Amino acid sequence: MDNFLKFSKTLRRIIQKDGRNQRELAEAAGITPVTLSRWLSGAREPRATELQQLADALGVTVTDLTD
């Protein structure tokens, strides 16, 4: 499976467990809801700094998001 598609699938699973909606999570991660939506749809890959911000907001590691 393509790594980015795997990332999108993993991100969806973690977000479901988190319980916040996309807007709340995006705000907590310091990104826009549109950016988060693009990651979830596979239209865009996050930069390393964005990935770290997202992991911090979700209380997981970058490895949790990418493995």
N, C-alpha and C positions, 0 to 999 in steps of 0.2 A: 504494500500500500504506500502511496506517495506520502512522504513525511508531513507535508502540509495538510493533506486530507486527514491524516491520523491526528494531527494537532487539532483541527476543527472538531473532530468527533470527541476527542478527549476534553476539549474546552466545553463543549455542550454538556457532557456528563458532569463535569465539575460544577458548572453553573447551576444545573438542576439540583445538585446536592446543596449548593450554597443558599438557595432560596430567594436571592434578590433578583429583581428584574434587570433587564439589560441596561436600562437607563441608570439605575442605582449603582450597578457594578461599574459601568463606564465612568461615572462620576467619582467613585471611590478609587479607580485606577488612574484617574487624570487623563482619560481619553474621551473622545466623543462617542456617543451611541452609534453613529454611522460607522466609525472605525471598528468598533466591536462587531457590528453586524457584518461588515466586510470580512473580518477574520472568520466569523462563524460560517459564512457562505463560501469561503475559499477564494474570494475575489482579491484578497490582499494578505500578505504575510506581515506579522509584527516585526518591528526592529527589536534589537536586543534590549534596549532600554524600556520599550513598551512592554515587552514580555516580562521583564522583571517587575514593572509597575503592576501588571495584571496578576502575577503570582503573589505579590505582596498583598494586594487587595483581596485575593481569594484565600490567603493564609496557606498557600502551598508553595512548593519550590518550582523553579523553572523546569527542573527535571520531571516533576509530576506532570507538567503541561506538555512536555515534548517527548516523553517516553510512552 
